[in-house]
Amino acid sequence: MPFYEYVSDQAESCSHCAQPFTVLQKLSDERLSQCPACGGSVRRVISAPNVVGSEAEKLKPSNVEKAGFTQYRKIGKGVYEKTAGKGPGVISAD
């Protein structure tokens, strides 16, 4: 079941709906149209999803290579060394 975020549509609102509040609802449940505390008008807002995962895991050389990419790391000014994938072993600005 997803969490939905609601905000008040009114200039004056109770302490519950003065700030955005979150409600756990089934996908099939009706949207709230009124604040559960004061009965004031509320609307559902779209918020950024909470994604769980590690960027470090995605950037491991074995994962980069499996995806068909080449990964380099900087070893000096304008010089990069290959850590995963196909391609030249070293790239330099010279």
C-alpha positions in Angstrom: 0.0 0.0 0.0 1.4 3.4 -0.9 1.6 6.5 1.2 -0.2 9.6 -0.1 0.6 13.2 0.9 -2.2 15.7 1.4 -2.2 19.5 2.0 -4.9 21.9 3.0 -6.7 24.0 0.3 -7.7 26.6 2.8 -5.8 29.7 4.1 -6.8 28.8 7.7 -6.5 25.2 8.7 -6.0 23.1 11.8 -2.7 22.0 13.3 -3.1 18.6 11.5 -3.5 19.9 7.9 -1.5 23.2 8.3 1.5 21.2 7.2 1.4 18.3 4.6 0.3 15.1 6.2 0.8 11.5 5.0 -1.9 8.8 4.8 -1.4 5.1 4.1 -4.1 4.0 1.6 -4.8 1.2 -0.8 -4.7 2.0 -4.5 -8.4 1.4 -4.7 -9.3 3.8 -1.8 -10.9 7.1 -2.7 -8.8 10.2 -2.3 -9.4 12.2 0.8 -11.3 15.4 0.2 -11.5 16.5 3.8 -9.0 16.7 6.7 -9.7 13.9 9.1 -9.2 16.3 12.1 -11.2 19.4 11.1 -13.1 18.5 8.0 -11.4 21.3 6.0 -10.8 20.8 2.2 -7.6 19.0 1.3 -5.9 17.9 -1.9 -3.4 15.1 -2.7 0.0 16.3 -3.9 2.7 14.4 -5.8 5.9 14.1 -3.9 9.3 12.6 -4.8 9.5 8.8 -4.3 11.7 7.4 -1.6 14.1 5.1 -3.4 16.1 2.6 -1.4 19.4 1.5 -2.9 23.0 2.1 -3.0 24.7 4.0 -5.7 28.0 2.5 -4.6 26.7 -1.0 -5.5 25.7 0.1 -9.0 29.2 1.6 -9.7 31.2 -1.5 -8.8 33.5 -2.4 -11.7 31.9 -5.8 -12.1 28.4 -4.2 -12.5 29.7 -1.5 -14.9 31.4 -4.1 -17.1 28.3 -6.3 -17.1 26.3 -3.3 -18.4 28.7 -2.8 -21.3 30.3 0.4 -20.0 33.9 1.3 -19.4 34.9 3.0 -16.2 38.0 5.2 -15.6 39.4 6.8 -12.5 41.6 9.9 -12.4 45.3 9.2 -11.6 46.8 12.6 -12.5 46.1 15.9 -14.2 44.3 14.9 -17.4 45.3 11.2 -17.0 42.7 8.5 -16.4 43.2 4.7 -15.8 40.7 2.1 -16.9 39.1 0.2 -14.0 36.5 -1.8 -15.9 35.3 -2.6 -19.4 36.8 -2.5 -22.8 38.9 0.3 -24.1 42.4 1.8 -23.8 44.2 1.2 -20.5 45.1 4.8 -20.0 43.6 8.0 -21.4 45.6 11.3 -21.3 45.1 14.8 -22.5 48.4 14.7 -24.4 
